[in-house]
Amino acid sequence: MAEMTLFVKEAIKEGPIQTLETVLMVMNGIERALVDVHDGEVKIEFNDAEVSEGKIKKTIEECGFHITH
């Protein structure tokens, strides 16, 4: 199990947070995604044998989100 933390610009409002969580949770290998509504911090636990950090970031960006850190 691996973990990563990202900051997503749009992840400070309920609608985008729900969309982002849905996008992440339907991906193979994602075990948990937690979003902090105050600063857009996204903590992701995933199986790195099934999905890479690069694939997770690419999927987030392809869905119209902007990773800021």
N, CA, C and O of each residue as an XYZ file, in Angstrom:
276
protein
N       0.857     -1.180      0.000
C       0.000      0.000      0.000
C       0.895      1.233      0.000
O       1.869      1.310      0.750
N       0.554      2.183     -0.843
C       1.299      3.435     -0.930
C       0.362      4.593     -0.617
O      -0.860      4.462     -0.679
N       0.958      5.722     -0.282
C       0.192      6.935     -0.003
C       0.783      8.098     -0.775
O       1.983      8.140     -1.047
N      -0.081      9.040     -1.122
C       0.381     10.282     -1.736
C      -0.528     11.412     -1.294
O      -1.698     11.198     -0.976
N       0.019     12.613     -1.279
C      -0.756     13.798     -0.920
C      -0.611     14.824     -2.029
O       0.498     15.135     -2.463
N      -1.731     15.343     -2.478
C      -1.781     16.375     -3.512
C      -2.624     17.529     -3.010
O      -3.401     17.384     -2.067
N      -2.465     18.658     -3.639
C      -3.371     19.780     -3.399
C      -4.059     20.085     -4.716
O      -3.409     20.326     -5.733
N      -5.393     20.071     -4.681
C      -6.192     20.283     -5.888
C      -6.954     21.592     -5.718
O      -7.735     21.766     -4.782
N      -6.702     22.506     -6.653
C      -7.259     23.864     -6.584
C      -8.770     23.886     -6.359
O      -9.263     24.658     -5.537
N      -9.497     23.054     -7.076
C     -10.964     23.095     -7.033
C     -11.567     22.343     -5.837
O     -12.776     22.406     -5.617
N     -10.747     21.644     -5.078
C     -11.261     20.765     -4.022
C     -11.510     21.499     -2.707
O     -11.090     21.048     -1.641
N     -12.198     22.633     -2.801
C     -12.565     23.384     -1.591
C     -14.074     23.638     -1.526
O     -14.565     24.318     -0.625
N     -14.792     23.083     -2.492
C     -16.244     23.210     -2.524
C     -16.854     21.821     -2.653
O     -16.246     20.918     -3.228
N     -18.059     21.657     -2.114
C     -18.682     20.335     -2.023
C     -18.842     19.623     -3.363
O     -18.522     18.439     -3.469
N     -19.325     20.312     -4.378
C     -19.545     19.683     -5.683
C     -18.278     19.110     -6.284
O     -18.231     17.926     -6.617
N     -17.233     19.945     -6.431
C     -15.981     19.412     -6.982
C     -15.364     18.306     -6.118
O     -14.762     17.372     -6.649
N     -15.505     18.401     -4.817
C     -14.953     17.372     -3.935
C     -15.645     16.037     -4.199
O     -14.984     15.003     -4.296
N     -16.959     16.055     -4.315
C     -17.694     14.815     -4.586
C     -17.282     14.227     -5.931
O     -17.101     13.016     -6.056
N     -17.136     15.078     -6.928
C     -16.711     14.613     -8.249
C     -15.324     14.003     -8.178
O     -15.088     12.922     -8.718
N     -14.406     14.690     -7.517
C     -13.033     14.200     -7.398
C     -12.990     12.859     -6.666
O     -12.297     11.938     -7.098
N     -13.719     12.747     -5.572
C     -13.741     11.490     -4.825
C     -14.307     10.358     -5.691
O     -13.800      9.237     -5.652
N     -15.336     10.642     -6.458
C     -15.911      9.629     -7.341
C     -14.912      9.202     -8.405
O     -14.748      8.010     -8.665
N     -14.248     10.167     -9.019
C     -13.236      9.871    -10.047
C     -12.162      8.954     -9.472
O     -11.768      7.975    -10.107
N     -11.696      9.271     -8.284
C     -10.628      8.479     -7.679
C     -11.097      7.085     -7.279
O     -10.403      6.099     -7.524
N     -12.261      7.006     -6.671
C     -12.710      5.722     -6.135
C     -13.108      4.703     -7.207
O     -13.163      3.508     -6.919
N     -13.383      5.145     -8.423
C     -13.694      4.182     -9.484
C     -12.432      3.660    -10.164
O     -12.502      2.730    -10.968
N     -11.290      4.244     -9.851
C     -10.021      3.778    -10.419
C      -9.593      2.483     -9.735
O      -9.695      2.354     -8.515
N      -9.119      1.535    -10.519
C      -8.567      0.305     -9.950
C      -7.348      0.642     -9.114
O      -6.487      1.408     -9.547
N      -7.268      0.081     -7.932
C      -6.104      0.261     -7.081
C      -6.232      1.338     -6.032
O      -5.414      1.394     -5.114
N      -7.235      2.201     -6.137
C      -7.427      3.245     -5.132
C      -8.179      2.639     -3.946
O      -9.264      2.079     -4.108
N      -7.600      2.757     -2.770
C      -8.223      2.209     -1.564
C      -8.993      3.284     -0.784
O     -10.065      3.013     -0.243
N      -8.445      4.493     -0.730
C      -9.076      5.560      0.053
C      -8.647      6.911     -0.507
O      -7.506      7.086     -0.934
N      -9.576      7.858     -0.498
C      -9.278      9.235     -0.895
C      -9.976     10.163      0.096
O     -11.199     10.132      0.233
N      -9.197     10.978      0.774
C      -9.734     11.918      1.760
C      -9.384     13.338      1.327
O      -8.236     13.629      0.990
N     -10.384     14.219      1.338
C     -10.187     15.598      0.900
C     -10.430     16.549      2.065
O     -11.446     16.458      2.754
N      -9.490     17.460      2.275
C      -9.633     18.510      3.286
C     -10.253     19.728      2.602
O      -9.632     20.339      1.732
N     -11.476     20.079      2.996
C     -12.204     21.159      2.326
C     -11.583     22.528      2.568
O     -11.877     23.471      1.833
N     -10.745     22.657      3.567
C     -10.174     23.965      3.896
C      -9.041     24.374      2.963
O      -8.894     25.554      2.642
N      -8.242     23.408      2.528
C      -7.097     23.786      1.699
C      -6.943     22.951      0.428
O      -5.967     23.121     -0.303
N      -7.888     22.054      0.155
C      -7.825     21.255     -1.066
C      -6.821     20.117     -1.006
O      -6.471     19.542     -2.036
N      -6.358     19.789      0.188
C      -5.413     18.681      0.339
C      -6.144     17.360      0.099
O      -7.217     17.120      0.652
N      -5.548     16.516     -0.728
C      -6.134     15.219     -1.051
C      -5.131     14.139     -0.665
O      -4.029     14.077     -1.211
N      -5.520     13.295      0.274
C      -4.678     12.176      0.692
C      -5.239     10.914      0.058
O      -6.423     10.606      0.188
N      -4.369     10.196     -0.627
C      -4.799      9.019     -1.376
C      -3.984      7.813     -0.927
O      -2.755      7.868     -0.868
N      -4.678      6.724     -0.613
C      -4.034      5.446     -0.346
C      -4.342      4.552     -1.543
O      -5.490      4.442     -1.972
N      -3.298      3.917     -2.073
C      -3.497      3.116     -3.275
C      -2.532      1.927     -3.312
O      -1.507      1.904     -2.631
N      -2.895      0.962     -4.120
C      -2.068     -0.215     -4.344
C      -1.160      0.106     -5.528
O      -1.615      0.167     -6.670
N       0.126      0.311     -5.247
C       1.026      0.718     -6.318
C       1.374     -0.408     -7.290
O       2.081     -0.181     -8.272
N       0.890     -1.603     -7.029
C       1.021     -2.688     -8.004
C      -0.067     -2.588     -9.072
O       0.049     -3.187    -10.141
N      -1.121     -1.829     -8.779
C      -2.250     -1.692     -9.711
C      -2.301     -0.336    -10.403
O      -2.761     -0.242    -11.541
N      -1.836      0.714     -9.735
C      -1.930      2.060    -10.295
C      -0.732      2.884     -9.816
O      -0.269      2.724     -8.687
N      -0.240      3.764    -10.684
C       0.925      4.583    -10.339
C       0.498      5.995     -9.940
O      -0.615      6.430    -10.233
N       1.408      6.698     -9.267
C       1.142      8.103     -8.930
C       0.900      8.904    -10.198
O       0.010      9.754    -10.236
N       1.678      8.643    -11.225
C       1.520      9.362    -12.488
C       0.146      9.173    -13.100
O      -0.450     10.126    -13.601
N      -0.363      7.945    -13.064
C      -1.692      7.653    -13.611
C      -2.770      8.369    -12.796
O      -3.736      8.883    -13.360
N      -2.607      8.402    -11.469
C      -3.577      9.090    -10.617
C      -3.595     10.582    -10.949
O      -4.664     11.168    -11.124
N      -2.422     11.190    -11.035
C      -2.337     12.624    -11.349
C      -2.920     12.920    -12.728
O      -3.660     13.888    -12.902
N      -2.579     12.078    -13.709
C      -3.081     12.280    -15.070
C      -4.604     12.204    -15.115
O      -5.253     13.012    -15.779
N      -5.168     11.234    -14.409
C      -6.630     11.073    -14.381
C      -7.297     12.287    -13.748
O      -8.310     12.773    -14.250
N      -6.734     12.777    -12.650
C      -7.281     13.968    -11.986
C      -7.273     15.153    -12.950
O      -8.272     15.862    -13.074
N      -6.155     15.367    -13.626
C      -6.040     16.504    -14.557
C      -6.946     16.335    -15.774
O      -7.510     17.316    -16.258
N      -7.093     15.117    -16.274
C      -7.969     14.869    -17.425
C      -9.431     15.148    -17.101
O     -10.237     15.376    -18.003
N      -9.771     15.129    -15.826
C     -11.154     15.414    -15.401
C     -11.359     16.898    -15.116
O     -12.403     17.290    -14.595
N     -10.366     17.731    -15.454
C     -10.522     19.178    -15.341
C     -10.047     19.788    -14.041
O     -10.271     20.974    -13.798
N      -9.397     19.006    -13.204
C      -8.879     19.531    -11.944
C      -7.437     19.991    -12.128
O      -6.733     19.535    -13.030
N      -7.013     20.902    -11.256
C      -5.663     21.454    -11.323
C      -4.904     21.131    -10.047
O      -5.287     21.558     -8.958
N      -3.821     20.371    -10.193
C      -2.969     20.041     -9.054
C      -2.032     21.218     -8.827
O      -1.321     21.638     -9.740
N      -2.033     21.753     -7.596
C      -1.249     22.958     -7.332
C       0.059     22.680     -6.617
O       0.954     23.525     -6.650
N       0.205     21.553     -5.984
C       1.473     21.214     -5.306
C       1.873     19.813     -5.663
O       2.906     19.329     -5.201
